[in-house]
Amino acid sequence: MLFDKLYNEKEDSKADRKKPIVLKKVKRGFDSAEDSLLSEIEDWQFDIESLRAKVANGDTDSITKIVELSLNIEEAEKQIKIIQSEKSALLD
């Protein structure tokens, strides 16, 4: 999983922390992970808006999908906070 990879990079890079190239690579890894999650959140929010329109027109089957997407957004937001925390702990 993404977090395992980032954690392993943290452990492996402790000795190399002061090398500018390594720091840039690790920073890009964290930034990329965060950007990916933000992109997914935007997609899910768009999908939720579309599903809400369907529900407003009587399609009650879309309700469970809205709930699933909302939970995905909450989980992604938690992951972003973890990424930011780990990035701060490693690079500051």
Residue pairs with C-beta under 8 A, 6 or more apart in sequence:
2 33
2 79
3 79
3 82
5 29
6 29
6 30
6 33
6 83
6 86
7 86
9 26
9 29
10 26
10 86
10 89
10 90
13 22
13 26
13 90
16 22
17 23
17 90
23 91
26 90
26 91
27 87
27 91
30 83
30 84
30 86
30 87
30 90
30 91
33 83
34 80
34 83
34 84
37 76
37 79
37 80
37 83
38 80
40 72
40 76
41 73
41 76
41 77
44 69
44 72
44 73
44 76
45 73
47 65
47 69
48 66
48 69
48 70
51 62
51 65
51 66
51 69
52 62
52 66
54 62
55 62
55 63
55 66
